[in-house]
Structures are given as structure tokens and as C-alpha cells.
Amino acid sequence: MKIESVRLLPYRLRLRDPWSTAEGPVTEREGVLIALEDSHGRIGLGDAAPLPGFGLETLGSCTAALRGAARRLVGLPEESYLEGAANLTHLAPVAATPAARHAVDLALHDLAARAADRSIAALLGGAAALDAVPANAVVPRVAPERAAALAREAVEAGARVLKLKVGGAPLAEDLARVRSVRQAVGGDIAIRVDANQAWSEEEALAAMAALRVYEIEYVEQPVHATNLRALARLRREGGVTVAADESVTDLRAARRLLDAGAADVLVLKPMVLGGLYASRQIASLAAERGVRVVVTSLVESAVGRTGALHLAASLGPAPHAHGVATGSALAEDVADAPRMERGMLRLPAGPGLGIAMDPARWKDAALVEAA
């Protein structure tokens, strides 16, 4: 059995509220889906959705890389699906495009898991894989009143952990947002904040000192991704747990972070890291060093988010909620995906990703010819 055809389908999804990134607010998410169909008619789905602020990859370069890689995937035998996912950094068309690698990696894992009649989580994690994972809800950088309303909505839907976007505004505004949310949800709900590299070292120290009163679970990426010295100092002196996000770009970057003692938590975004295989390598390294990991999706489509959910589930029980419920930020989607229930996201039933798209969506998809 082998891959018989590859199709690519661009998408554009509106956001409910602007989403803050290191390069400013984003109002919609664009990406491209890949569908690998094998000789049995099984379809493996992948998602490529680069986000401004995470590397130099653009949607155009990502799509071009996918088109080139797709030509080489036609004819790949079933026994090589997982081997192919493990060697994508050597596949020239997608070597420099992590989101494109993610799409191919996810589609190959989806096909392999469907062929084995197992979920991706079970394929990767075996008996340790979970059926559901705890997830945080995300509150974007909006006015305090809107933030409080979104937080209440999330808690009413079962969320027990909230992630608030901060930075990019005067500290007083950030504190007002955090205070409003804390007052709205009470003291039993965990709150973590994400600054997206917005602060200088001294600003971060001041912010962390002011945030301590709100019992913050952790501060994510308070300073620039490359400033490991500052991250290490904040971890020693800030009085709040430090999580690294944009600093975690690949296995080597993760190793540098850990060697520098610059993070208590590593945030793993499969879309940024090039897929599930690369993400699990970093998770294994973190486990060896006694550092916790949180898997986070990148406000991509249901396909990519569900892949991140399977990755989180494959890692087994974790002390922190994962950031795999970002679909609540979207006003529309390409398919149905798991929704948070009582603070948990449950894996879809069925093999592979466990989700399916309406075939009508693919009528305009581009069929990629073999090389």
C-alpha cells in the first residue's frame, strides 16, 4: 500500500477577537491543509498555518514548500510513513519551513494511525496515552470588561485554567485586565499570563512583582526569545514561575534553554517545531531534565489543533493544563473539533486524528502531480 494522491486546500478563518502576537494583532488565521490518500482510500490530514512573530516563514513560502514536498510523497509505501515523518528536516522542499513540515508530519501520522486502527495519541504514547487532557482557555488582549466576560464564559464552560495575553501596553492596563479577570472568576481558577516577548528585563521584573498578588501560575515568554540570561535571572528573582515559548524553536534551542536554567516550563507548539515527532523529542529532553512541558496549538484550524491535542494526550498525565483549546478564538472552522467540557478536551473517537472534513470542501483543492 502507498500514497496515491496529494491535495492542497488553502483556508482563511475569522477570529472572534484580535489575537496578539509578537508582531501585532491578528484578525484572521490563514493556512493550507494537505490530504494524503493511500491505496485503501484512507486520508491523512495535515495543517500548515504559520503565524506572524514565529520565525520567517510566510504562507506563500509554506505553500510552495508543501507543493514541492507533495510531489515526493506520492508513491511513499505504508511501512515508511513514520520513517518519513522522522526525517522531514532532510526533505529539501520543507527543510526550512516548520509549518509545512508540521503539515506533512501530521498527515503521515494520521495515515499511519488509521492504517494501525489506533488514535495518533495511542500510536505515539502507547498505554500511557490519555483519552482526554486538561486544557486552558485563552483570553486575548482586550479591554478589562471584555476580558472578564470572556473569562466568565470560559469558566461557565468548565475551564479551570485561564491564559491571559499581556504586554504591548502600559503595565497599569495589564494589571487592570488581570485584576478584572481574577475578580470575575474568583480565587479557585488558575491564571497564567503570556507577554509574547513584550517586556525588557527590568519591565518584566516590575510586572512579575506586581502580578504576584494575583497568584499567577506562570508568566510565559516575558522577554525576547534570545535573551536567555534575562530569562534565567527572572526565574531566580521574579517570584513567579517562568515559561518559555518563542524561545523553543527546535531541539537545539530547547537544549540551550535548559542548559542556561532559563525556564521552569517549556511551551511546545507543534506548528512551530515542525510536527509531532520533533515536539516529542523536545518533550523527552525536558523530562530528562525534570522540566515540565505544556503543549499549545497556534489558533490554527481544527486539523492542526486536534493534532496538538493528540500530542498532549500521548505524553500522559501532566501537572499543567495544555493550551489546546484555542479553537474558541475562531468564529468559523474547517471541521468539527473537540470542545472543552469541565476543563477537559476529549480525543475524538476513531483512528488517526478522529476527525473528518466534508468532502465538498475539497472540490476546489489542488491535486499535486507526482515528481
VOLONU-476698 format. One record per residue (C-alpha): residue in one letter; chain; residue number from 1; x, y, z. Coordinates in Angstrom, 3 decimals, decimal comma. Example, Ala and Ser with C-alpha at 12.3 -4.5 7.8 and 13.67 -1.06 7.14 Angstrom:
2
@r: a c: A k: 1 east: 12,300 north: -4,500 up: 7,800
@r: s c: A k: 2 east: 13,670 north: -1,060 up: 7,140
// end
This chain:
371
@r: m c: A k: 1 east: 0,000 north: 0,000 up: 0,000
@r: k c: A k: 2 east: 1,207 north: 3,513 up: -0,760
@r: i c: A k: 3 east: 0,198 north: 7,171 up: -1,044
@r: e c: A k: 4 east: -1,708 north: 7,564 up: -4,300
@r: s c: A k: 5 east: -2,537 north: 11,284 up: -4,333
@r: v c: A k: 6 east: -1,951 north: 14,579 up: -2,512
@r: r c: A k: 7 east: -4,278 north: 17,575 up: -2,404
@r: l c: A k: 8 east: -3,754 north: 21,075 up: -1,003
@r: l c: A k: 9 east: -6,547 north: 23,354 up: 0,200
@r: p c: A k: 10 east: -5,994 north: 26,956 up: 1,402
@r: y c: A k: 11 east: -8,223 north: 28,309 up: 4,162
@r: r c: A k: 12 east: -8,947 north: 31,614 up: 5,891
@r: l c: A k: 13 east: -10,775 north: 31,748 up: 9,238
@r: r c: A k: 14 east: -12,093 north: 34,808 up: 11,078
@r: l c: A k: 15 east: -11,217 north: 35,366 up: 14,750
@r: r c: A k: 16 east: -13,753 north: 36,417 up: 17,364
@r: d c: A k: 17 east: -11,330 north: 38,989 up: 18,796
@r: p c: A k: 18 east: -7,901 north: 40,173 up: 17,583
@r: w c: A k: 19 east: -5,138 north: 37,792 up: 18,682
@r: s c: A k: 20 east: -1,947 north: 39,401 up: 19,929
@r: t c: A k: 21 east: 1,393 north: 38,214 up: 18,575
@r: a c: A k: 22 east: 4,974 north: 39,466 up: 18,758
@r: e c: A k: 23 east: 4,299 north: 41,413 up: 15,549
@r: g c: A k: 24 east: 0,918 north: 42,872 up: 16,471
@r: p c: A k: 25 east: -2,736 north: 41,755 up: 16,475
@r: v c: A k: 26 east: -4,037 north: 39,139 up: 14,037
@r: t c: A k: 27 east: -7,709 north: 39,238 up: 12,974
@r: e c: A k: 28 east: -7,841 north: 36,063 up: 10,886
@r: r c: A k: 29 east: -5,928 north: 32,814 up: 10,510
@r: e c: A k: 30 east: -4,746 north: 31,636 up: 7,141
@r: g c: A k: 31 east: -3,292 north: 28,269 up: 6,333
@r: v c: A k: 32 east: -3,273 north: 25,365 up: 3,936
@r: l c: A k: 33 east: -4,477 north: 21,810 up: 4,507
@r: i c: A k: 34 east: -2,846 north: 18,762 up: 2,974
@r: a c: A k: 35 east: -4,653 north: 15,485 up: 2,324
@r: l c: A k: 36 east: -2,680 north: 12,302 up: 1,612
@r: e c: A k: 37 east: -4,804 north: 9,485 up: 0,151
@r: d c: A k: 38 east: -3,487 north: 5,934 up: 0,082
@r: s c: A k: 39 east: -4,339 north: 2,849 up: -1,924
@r: h c: A k: 40 east: -7,070 north: 1,862 up: 0,556
@r: g c: A k: 41 east: -8,800 north: 5,222 up: 0,230
@r: r c: A k: 42 east: -7,655 north: 6,283 up: 3,708
@r: i c: A k: 43 east: -6,955 north: 10,003 up: 4,007
@r: g c: A k: 44 east: -4,355 north: 11,565 up: 6,290
@r: l c: A k: 45 east: -4,845 north: 15,258 up: 7,068
@r: g c: A k: 46 east: -2,255 north: 17,886 up: 7,921
@r: d c: A k: 47 east: -2,313 north: 21,632 up: 8,554
@r: a c: A k: 48 east: 0,209 north: 24,386 up: 7,842
@r: a c: A k: 49 east: -0,584 north: 27,783 up: 9,387
@r: p c: A k: 50 east: 2,460 north: 29,992 up: 10,084
@r: l c: A k: 51 east: 1,788 north: 32,859 up: 12,491
@r: p c: A k: 52 east: 3,467 north: 36,290 up: 12,356
@r: g c: A k: 53 east: 6,122 north: 36,551 up: 15,043
@r: f c: A k: 54 east: 7,191 north: 32,908 up: 14,891
@r: g c: A k: 55 east: 10,170 north: 32,738 up: 12,537
@r: l c: A k: 56 east: 10,478 north: 33,970 up: 8,963
@r: e c: A k: 57 east: 8,056 north: 31,526 up: 7,354
@r: t c: A k: 58 east: 5,202 north: 33,020 up: 5,318
@r: l c: A k: 59 east: 2,079 north: 31,380 up: 3,977
@r: g c: A k: 60 east: 3,488 north: 31,754 up: 0,461
@r: s c: A k: 61 east: 6,804 north: 30,046 up: 1,241
@r: c c: A k: 62 east: 4,973 north: 27,397 up: 3,242
@r: t c: A k: 63 east: 2,575 north: 26,603 up: 0,390
@r: a c: A k: 64 east: 5,390 north: 26,435 up: -2,155
@r: a c: A k: 65 east: 7,329 north: 24,067 up: 0,111
@r: l c: A k: 66 east: 4,280 north: 21,859 up: 0,568
@r: r c: A k: 67 east: 3,718 north: 21,683 up: -3,163
@r: g c: A k: 68 east: 7,300 north: 20,563 up: -3,698
@r: a c: A k: 69 east: 7,188 north: 18,021 up: -0,875
@r: a c: A k: 70 east: 3,850 north: 16,642 up: -2,014
@r: r c: A k: 71 east: 5,306 north: 15,570 up: -5,348
@r: r c: A k: 72 east: 7,825 north: 13,421 up: -3,481
@r: l c: A k: 73 east: 5,214 north: 11,893 up: -1,180
@r: v c: A k: 74 east: 3,223 north: 10,244 up: -3,959
@r: g c: A k: 75 east: 4,256 north: 6,588 up: -4,022
@r: l c: A k: 76 east: 5,584 north: 6,507 up: -0,419
@r: p c: A k: 77 east: 4,862 north: 2,977 up: 0,918
@r: e c: A k: 78 east: 2,832 north: 2,436 up: 4,069
@r: e c: A k: 79 east: 5,747 north: 0,964 up: 6,007
@r: s c: A k: 80 east: 7,656 north: 4,250 up: 5,503
@r: y c: A k: 81 east: 5,010 north: 6,701 up: 6,793
@r: l c: A k: 82 east: 6,524 north: 7,130 up: 10,269
@r: e c: A k: 83 east: 10,082 north: 6,965 up: 8,977
@r: g c: A k: 84 east: 9,165 north: 9,777 up: 6,586
@r: a c: A k: 85 east: 7,790 north: 11,885 up: 9,435
@r: a c: A k: 86 east: 11,019 north: 11,395 up: 11,381
@r: n c: A k: 87 east: 13,210 north: 12,626 up: 8,506
@r: l c: A k: 88 east: 11,449 north: 15,759 up: 7,294
@r: t c: A k: 89 east: 14,376 north: 18,046 up: 8,114
@r: h c: A k: 90 east: 16,184 north: 16,294 up: 5,251
@r: l c: A k: 91 east: 13,327 north: 16,755 up: 2,767
@r: a c: A k: 92 east: 14,570 north: 19,763 up: 0,803
@r: p c: A k: 93 east: 11,224 north: 21,402 up: -0,040
@r: v c: A k: 94 east: 10,150 north: 21,679 up: 3,628
@r: a c: A k: 95 east: 13,520 north: 21,715 up: 5,421
@r: a c: A k: 96 east: 13,338 north: 25,470 up: 6,144
@r: t c: A k: 97 east: 9,572 north: 25,698 up: 6,711
@r: p c: A k: 98 east: 8,424 north: 24,304 up: 10,083
@r: a c: A k: 99 east: 4,696 north: 24,788 up: 9,443
@r: a c: A k: 100 east: 4,986 north: 22,900 up: 6,154
@r: r c: A k: 101 east: 6,896 north: 20,114 up: 7,930
@r: h c: A k: 102 east: 4,144 north: 20,075 up: 10,529
@r: a c: A k: 103 east: 1,501 north: 19,546 up: 7,861
@r: v c: A k: 104 east: 3,357 north: 16,629 up: 6,272
@r: d c: A k: 105 east: 4,286 north: 15,131 up: 9,664
@r: l c: A k: 106 east: 0,681 north: 15,279 up: 10,899
@r: a c: A k: 107 east: -0,755 north: 13,833 up: 7,684
@r: l c: A k: 108 east: 1,740 north: 10,943 up: 7,770
@r: h c: A k: 109 east: 0,966 north: 10,241 up: 11,437
@r: d c: A k: 110 east: -2,753 north: 10,371 up: 10,637
@r: l c: A k: 111 east: -2,323 north: 7,836 up: 7,816
@r: a c: A k: 112 east: -0,093 north: 5,564 up: 9,908
@r: a c: A k: 113 east: -2,542 north: 5,605 up: 12,832
@r: r c: A k: 114 east: -5,506 north: 4,942 up: 10,548
@r: a c: A k: 115 east: -3,642 north: 2,001 up: 9,000
@r: a c: A k: 116 east: -2,993 north: 0,654 up: 12,524
@r: d c: A k: 117 east: -6,614 north: 1,353 up: 13,568
@r: r c: A k: 118 east: -5,390 north: 3,409 up: 16,522
@r: s c: A k: 119 east: -5,554 north: 7,042 up: 17,537
@r: i c: A k: 120 east: -2,452 north: 9,135 up: 16,932
@r: a c: A k: 121 east: -2,105 north: 9,538 up: 20,705
@r: a c: A k: 122 east: -2,090 north: 5,753 up: 21,210
@r: l c: A k: 123 east: 0,282 north: 5,255 up: 18,276
@r: l c: A k: 124 east: 2,769 north: 7,672 up: 19,871
@r: g c: A k: 125 east: 2,245 north: 7,099 up: 23,579
@r: g c: A k: 126 east: 1,045 north: 3,508 up: 23,835
@r: a c: A k: 127 east: -0,560 north: 2,567 up: 27,139
@r: a c: A k: 128 east: 0,450 north: 5,916 up: 28,707
@r: a c: A k: 129 east: -1,732 north: 7,879 up: 26,279
@r: l c: A k: 130 east: -4,755 north: 9,661 up: 27,727
@r: d c: A k: 131 east: -8,328 north: 9,816 up: 26,420
@r: a c: A k: 132 east: -8,658 north: 13,457 up: 27,489
@r: v c: A k: 133 east: -6,363 north: 16,249 up: 28,667
@r: p c: A k: 134 east: -6,898 north: 19,311 up: 30,882
@r: a c: A k: 135 east: -6,894 north: 22,499 up: 28,817
@r: n c: A k: 136 east: -6,655 north: 26,212 up: 29,493
@r: a c: A k: 137 east: -8,932 north: 28,806 up: 27,933
@r: v c: A k: 138 east: -7,354 north: 31,882 up: 26,339
@r: v c: A k: 139 east: -8,349 north: 35,491 up: 26,949
@r: p c: A k: 140 east: -6,853 north: 37,811 up: 24,307
@r: r c: A k: 141 east: -5,533 north: 41,298 up: 24,967
@r: v c: A k: 142 east: -8,876 north: 43,122 up: 25,169
@r: a c: A k: 143 east: -10,420 north: 45,709 up: 27,496
@r: p c: A k: 144 east: -10,826 north: 44,593 up: 31,136
@r: e c: A k: 145 east: -14,614 north: 44,359 up: 30,854
@r: r c: A k: 146 east: -14,395 north: 42,193 up: 27,738
@r: a c: A k: 147 east: -11,660 north: 40,082 up: 29,328
@r: a c: A k: 148 east: -13,832 north: 39,473 up: 32,384
@r: a c: A k: 149 east: -16,791 north: 38,497 up: 30,194
@r: l c: A k: 150 east: -14,683 north: 36,046 up: 28,176
@r: a c: A k: 151 east: -13,219 north: 34,599 up: 31,370
@r: r c: A k: 152 east: -16,665 north: 34,057 up: 32,894
@r: e c: A k: 153 east: -17,830 north: 32,435 up: 29,660
@r: a c: A k: 154 east: -14,858 north: 30,057 up: 29,716
@r: v c: A k: 155 east: -15,335 north: 29,139 up: 33,373
@r: e c: A k: 156 east: -19,034 north: 28,519 up: 32,809
@r: a c: A k: 157 east: -17,983 north: 26,137 up: 30,033
@r: g c: A k: 158 east: -15,816 north: 24,254 up: 32,537
@r: a c: A k: 159 east: -12,372 north: 25,866 up: 32,226
@r: r c: A k: 160 east: -10,258 north: 25,746 up: 35,378
@r: v c: A k: 161 east: -7,188 north: 27,472 up: 33,899
@r: l c: A k: 162 east: -7,138 north: 30,798 up: 32,038
@r: k c: A k: 163 east: -4,323 north: 32,208 up: 29,933
@r: l c: A k: 164 east: -4,327 north: 36,000 up: 29,600
@r: k c: A k: 165 east: -2,424 north: 37,942 up: 26,970
@r: v c: A k: 166 east: -0,393 north: 40,821 up: 28,444
@r: g c: A k: 167 east: 2,372 north: 43,157 up: 27,284
@r: g c: A k: 168 east: 2,313 north: 45,672 up: 24,468
@r: a c: A k: 169 east: 0,509 north: 48,160 up: 26,702
@r: p c: A k: 170 east: 1,246 north: 50,111 up: 29,895
@r: l c: A k: 171 east: 1,630 north: 47,822 up: 32,893
@r: a c: A k: 172 east: -1,358 north: 49,505 up: 34,544
@r: e c: A k: 173 east: -3,580 north: 48,295 up: 31,702
@r: d c: A k: 174 east: -2,291 north: 44,742 up: 32,016
@r: l c: A k: 175 east: -2,831 north: 44,763 up: 35,764
@r: a c: A k: 176 east: -6,362 north: 46,107 up: 35,290
@r: r c: A k: 177 east: -7,104 north: 43,225 up: 32,892
@r: v c: A k: 178 east: -5,696 north: 40,603 up: 35,246
@r: r c: A k: 179 east: -7,458 north: 42,147 up: 38,245
@r: s c: A k: 180 east: -10,777 north: 42,229 up: 36,367
@r: v c: A k: 181 east: -10,477 north: 38,587 up: 35,418
@r: r c: A k: 182 east: -9,436 north: 37,483 up: 38,907
@r: q c: A k: 183 east: -12,403 north: 39,312 up: 40,402
@r: a c: A k: 184 east: -14,727 north: 37,784 up: 37,798
@r: v c: A k: 185 east: -13,676 north: 34,152 up: 38,309
@r: g c: A k: 186 east: -12,558 north: 34,045 up: 41,954
@r: g c: A k: 187 east: -9,513 north: 32,509 up: 43,567
@r: d c: A k: 188 east: -10,028 north: 28,861 up: 42,624
@r: i c: A k: 189 east: -9,287 north: 29,375 up: 38,915
@r: a c: A k: 190 east: -5,644 north: 29,280 up: 37,828
@r: i c: A k: 191 east: -4,411 north: 32,240 up: 35,789
@r: r c: A k: 192 east: -1,303 north: 32,217 up: 33,611
@r: v c: A k: 193 east: -0,174 north: 35,228 up: 31,553
@r: d c: A k: 194 east: 1,649 north: 35,451 up: 28,221
@r: a c: A k: 195 east: 3,706 north: 38,554 up: 27,385
@r: n c: A k: 196 east: 4,865 north: 37,414 up: 23,918
@r: q c: A k: 197 east: 8,381 north: 38,899 up: 24,449
@r: a c: A k: 198 east: 6,903 north: 42,361 up: 25,087
@r: w c: A k: 199 east: 8,952 north: 43,406 up: 28,145
@r: s c: A k: 200 east: 12,507 north: 44,423 up: 28,789
@r: e c: A k: 201 east: 14,274 north: 42,637 up: 31,629
@r: e c: A k: 202 east: 13,535 north: 45,407 up: 34,128
@r: e c: A k: 203 east: 9,948 north: 45,798 up: 32,934
@r: a c: A k: 204 east: 9,465 north: 42,081 up: 33,377
@r: l c: A k: 205 east: 10,814 north: 42,183 up: 36,932
@r: a c: A k: 206 east: 8,422 north: 45,014 up: 37,792
@r: a c: A k: 207 east: 5,489 north: 43,267 up: 36,135
@r: m c: A k: 208 east: 6,153 north: 39,970 up: 37,872
@r: a c: A k: 209 east: 6,401 north: 41,703 up: 41,245
@r: a c: A k: 210 east: 3,052 north: 43,408 up: 40,643
@r: l c: A k: 211 east: 1,394 north: 40,225 up: 39,335
@r: r c: A k: 212 east: 2,300 north: 38,068 up: 42,326
@r: v c: A k: 213 east: -0,686 north: 39,340 up: 44,295
@r: y c: A k: 214 east: -2,980 north: 37,690 up: 41,727
@r: e c: A k: 215 east: -1,423 north: 34,237 up: 42,317
@r: i c: A k: 216 east: -0,209 north: 33,772 up: 38,756
@r: e c: A k: 217 east: 0,536 north: 30,170 up: 37,742
@r: y c: A k: 218 east: 3,318 north: 31,242 up: 35,382
@r: v c: A k: 219 east: 4,497 north: 34,073 up: 33,145
@r: e c: A k: 220 east: 5,100 north: 32,977 up: 29,558
@r: q c: A k: 221 east: 7,921 north: 34,462 up: 27,476
@r: p c: A k: 222 east: 8,295 north: 37,733 up: 29,426
@r: v c: A k: 223 east: 11,362 north: 38,916 up: 27,428
@r: h c: A k: 224 east: 12,852 north: 38,424 up: 23,991
@r: a c: A k: 225 east: 13,273 north: 34,808 up: 22,924
@r: t c: A k: 226 east: 17,053 north: 35,028 up: 22,583
@r: n c: A k: 227 east: 17,705 north: 36,664 up: 25,968
@r: l c: A k: 228 east: 18,358 north: 33,520 up: 27,961
@r: r c: A k: 229 east: 20,406 north: 35,397 up: 30,554
@r: a c: A k: 230 east: 17,393 north: 37,584 up: 31,365
@r: l c: A k: 231 east: 15,055 north: 34,580 up: 31,484
@r: a c: A k: 232 east: 17,394 north: 32,866 up: 33,940
@r: r c: A k: 233 east: 17,514 north: 35,997 up: 36,118
@r: l c: A k: 234 east: 13,714 north: 36,355 up: 36,065
@r: r c: A k: 235 east: 13,406 north: 32,733 up: 37,068
@r: r c: A k: 236 east: 15,717 north: 33,352 up: 40,048
@r: e c: A k: 237 east: 14,415 north: 36,756 up: 41,137
@r: g c: A k: 238 east: 10,936 north: 37,303 up: 39,702
@r: g c: A k: 239 east: 8,996 north: 35,266 up: 42,214
@r: v c: A k: 240 east: 6,761 north: 33,759 up: 39,505
@r: t c: A k: 241 east: 7,278 north: 30,564 up: 37,517
@r: v c: A k: 242 east: 8,758 north: 31,275 up: 34,053
@r: a c: A k: 243 east: 7,639 north: 29,509 up: 30,881
@r: a c: A k: 244 east: 9,489 north: 29,735 up: 27,562
@r: d c: A k: 245 east: 7,505 north: 29,767 up: 24,324
@r: e c: A k: 246 east: 9,053 north: 31,693 up: 21,420
@r: s c: A k: 247 east: 12,447 north: 30,607 up: 22,742
@r: v c: A k: 248 east: 11,579 north: 26,979 up: 21,948
@r: t c: A k: 249 east: 12,160 north: 26,821 up: 18,198
@r: d c: A k: 250 east: 13,795 north: 23,411 up: 17,871
@r: l c: A k: 251 east: 15,652 north: 20,735 up: 19,825
@r: r c: A k: 252 east: 18,925 north: 22,693 up: 19,942
@r: a c: A k: 253 east: 17,178 north: 25,826 up: 21,210
@r: a c: A k: 254 east: 15,422 north: 23,777 up: 23,896
@r: r c: A k: 255 east: 18,739 north: 22,302 up: 24,985
@r: r c: A k: 256 east: 20,285 north: 25,792 up: 25,250
@r: l c: A k: 257 east: 17,345 north: 26,937 up: 27,382
@r: l c: A k: 258 east: 17,693 north: 24,002 up: 29,730
@r: d c: A k: 259 east: 21,474 north: 24,335 up: 29,956
@r: a c: A k: 260 east: 21,038 north: 28,005 up: 30,902
@r: g c: A k: 261 east: 18,460 north: 27,237 up: 33,577
@r: a c: A k: 262 east: 16,188 north: 29,726 up: 31,829
@r: a c: A k: 263 east: 12,744 north: 28,118 up: 32,161
@r: d c: A k: 264 east: 10,572 north: 26,151 up: 34,558
@r: v c: A k: 265 east: 8,177 north: 25,166 up: 31,763
@r: l c: A k: 266 east: 8,679 north: 24,629 up: 28,024
@r: v c: A k: 267 east: 5,738 north: 25,502 up: 25,799
@r: l c: A k: 268 east: 5,664 north: 23,225 up: 22,756
@r: k c: A k: 269 east: 3,845 north: 24,363 up: 19,621
@r: p c: A k: 270 east: 3,912 north: 21,530 up: 17,064
@r: m c: A k: 271 east: 3,167 north: 24,022 up: 14,272
@r: v c: A k: 272 east: 6,333 north: 25,967 up: 15,146
@r: l c: A k: 273 east: 8,513 north: 22,948 up: 15,877
@r: g c: A k: 274 east: 7,811 north: 21,098 up: 12,638
@r: g c: A k: 275 east: 5,383 north: 18,432 up: 13,802
@r: l c: A k: 276 east: 4,647 north: 15,752 up: 16,371
@r: y c: A k: 277 east: 7,923 north: 13,870 up: 16,006
@r: a c: A k: 278 east: 10,074 north: 16,953 up: 16,691
@r: s c: A k: 279 east: 7,816 north: 18,001 up: 19,579
@r: r c: A k: 280 east: 8,110 north: 14,628 up: 21,280
@r: q c: A k: 281 east: 11,909 north: 14,806 up: 21,007
@r: i c: A k: 282 east: 11,856 north: 18,062 up: 22,984
@r: a c: A k: 283 east: 9,335 north: 16,677 up: 25,476
@r: s c: A k: 284 east: 11,654 north: 13,727 up: 26,115
@r: l c: A k: 285 east: 14,618 north: 16,046 up: 26,677
@r: a c: A k: 286 east: 12,596 north: 18,181 up: 29,101
@r: a c: A k: 287 east: 11,508 north: 15,085 up: 31,020
@r: e c: A k: 288 east: 15,149 north: 14,027 up: 31,369
@r: r c: A k: 289 east: 15,928 north: 17,443 up: 32,885
@r: g c: A k: 290 east: 12,895 north: 17,462 up: 35,172
@r: v c: A k: 291 east: 11,269 north: 20,393 up: 33,344
@r: r c: A k: 292 east: 7,547 north: 20,411 up: 32,638
@r: v c: A k: 293 east: 6,026 north: 20,886 up: 29,195
@r: v c: A k: 294 east: 2,769 north: 22,408 up: 28,012
@r: v c: A k: 295 east: 1,530 north: 21,624 up: 24,501
@r: t c: A k: 296 east: -0,124 north: 24,580 up: 22,794
@r: s c: A k: 297 east: -1,891 north: 24,982 up: 19,482
@r: l c: A k: 298 east: -1,432 north: 28,102 up: 17,368
@r: v c: A k: 299 east: -5,047 north: 29,117 up: 16,693
@r: e c: A k: 300 east: -4,921 north: 27,013 up: 13,554
@r: s c: A k: 301 east: -7,762 north: 25,007 up: 12,024
@r: a c: A k: 302 east: -9,469 north: 22,014 up: 13,634
@r: v c: A k: 303 east: -6,984 north: 19,724 up: 11,867
@r: g c: A k: 304 east: -3,880 north: 21,253 up: 13,430
@r: r c: A k: 305 east: -5,458 north: 21,768 up: 16,853
@r: t c: A k: 306 east: -6,593 north: 18,168 up: 17,049
@r: g c: A k: 307 east: -3,063 north: 17,068 up: 16,182
@r: a c: A k: 308 east: -1,763 north: 19,107 up: 19,119
@r: l c: A k: 309 east: -4,419 north: 17,502 up: 21,326
@r: h c: A k: 310 east: -3,196 north: 14,026 up: 20,332
@r: l c: A k: 311 east: 0,387 north: 15,062 up: 21,087
@r: a c: A k: 312 east: -0,604 north: 16,284 up: 24,561
@r: a c: A k: 313 east: -2,539 north: 13,076 up: 25,215
@r: s c: A k: 314 east: 0,409 north: 10,939 up: 24,065
@r: l c: A k: 315 east: 2,616 north: 12,436 up: 26,808
@r: g c: A k: 316 east: 0,466 north: 11,030 up: 29,621
@r: p c: A k: 317 east: -0,605 north: 12,786 up: 32,840
@r: a c: A k: 318 east: 0,729 north: 16,326 up: 33,315
@r: p c: A k: 319 east: 0,686 north: 18,794 up: 36,222
@r: h c: A k: 320 east: -0,359 north: 21,675 up: 33,941
@r: a c: A k: 321 east: -3,302 north: 22,221 up: 31,631
@r: h c: A k: 322 east: -2,368 north: 22,253 up: 27,955
@r: g c: A k: 323 east: -3,138 north: 25,116 up: 25,562
@r: v c: A k: 324 east: -5,035 north: 23,056 up: 23,009
@r: a c: A k: 325 east: -8,425 north: 24,785 up: 23,255
@r: t c: A k: 326 east: -7,586 north: 27,788 up: 21,073
@r: g c: A k: 327 east: -10,476 north: 26,967 up: 18,731
@r: s c: A k: 328 east: -12,686 north: 29,121 up: 20,950
@r: a c: A k: 329 east: -10,906 north: 32,121 up: 19,422
@r: l c: A k: 330 east: -12,218 north: 31,272 up: 15,947
@r: a c: A k: 331 east: -15,537 north: 32,472 up: 14,560
@r: e c: A k: 332 east: -15,508 north: 29,635 up: 11,978
@r: d c: A k: 333 east: -13,608 north: 26,428 up: 11,241
@r: v c: A k: 334 east: -12,946 north: 23,789 up: 8,581
@r: a c: A k: 335 east: -14,426 north: 20,882 up: 10,564
@r: d c: A k: 336 east: -15,895 north: 19,949 up: 13,915
@r: a c: A k: 337 east: -13,319 north: 19,536 up: 16,660
@r: p c: A k: 338 east: -13,420 north: 18,624 up: 20,361
@r: r c: A k: 339 east: -14,733 north: 21,346 up: 22,661
@r: m c: A k: 340 east: -13,860 north: 21,901 up: 26,274
@r: e c: A k: 341 east: -16,070 north: 20,104 up: 28,784
@r: r c: A k: 342 east: -15,435 north: 20,519 up: 32,510
@r: g c: A k: 343 east: -11,972 north: 21,811 up: 31,797
@r: m c: A k: 344 east: -11,037 north: 18,837 up: 29,606
@r: l c: A k: 345 east: -10,672 north: 18,188 up: 25,898
@r: r c: A k: 346 east: -11,519 north: 14,608 up: 24,952
@r: l c: A k: 347 east: -9,923 north: 12,927 up: 21,975
@r: p c: A k: 348 east: -12,326 north: 12,220 up: 19,104
@r: a c: A k: 349 east: -13,391 north: 8,612 up: 18,692
@r: g c: A k: 350 east: -11,909 north: 6,649 up: 15,831
@r: p c: A k: 351 east: -8,472 north: 6,033 up: 14,354
@r: g c: A k: 352 east: -5,940 north: 8,683 up: 13,381
@r: l c: A k: 353 east: -6,959 north: 12,243 up: 14,153
@r: g c: A k: 354 east: -10,535 north: 11,058 up: 14,573
@r: i c: A k: 355 east: -11,989 north: 13,981 up: 12,637
@r: a c: A k: 356 east: -13,305 north: 14,167 up: 9,090
@r: m c: A k: 357 east: -13,983 north: 17,036 up: 6,738
@r: d c: A k: 358 east: -16,971 north: 17,457 up: 4,456
@r: p c: A k: 359 east: -15,824 north: 16,081 up: 1,067
@r: a c: A k: 360 east: -17,462 north: 19,084 up: -0,583
@r: r c: A k: 361 east: -14,762 north: 21,286 up: 0,912
@r: w c: A k: 362 east: -12,184 north: 19,544 up: -1,259
@r: k c: A k: 363 east: -13,880 north: 20,198 up: -4,604
@r: d c: A k: 364 east: -11,629 north: 23,196 up: -5,244
@r: a c: A k: 365 east: -8,485 north: 21,646 up: -3,735
@r: a c: A k: 366 east: -5,392 north: 21,460 up: -5,924
@r: l c: A k: 367 east: -4,281 north: 17,940 up: -6,885
@r: v c: A k: 368 east: -0,474 north: 17,797 up: -6,828
@r: e c: A k: 369 east: 1,170 north: 15,790 up: -9,575
@r: a c: A k: 370 east: 3,891 north: 13,291 up: -8,703
@r: a c: A k: 371 east: 7,512 north: 14,290 up: -9,355
// end
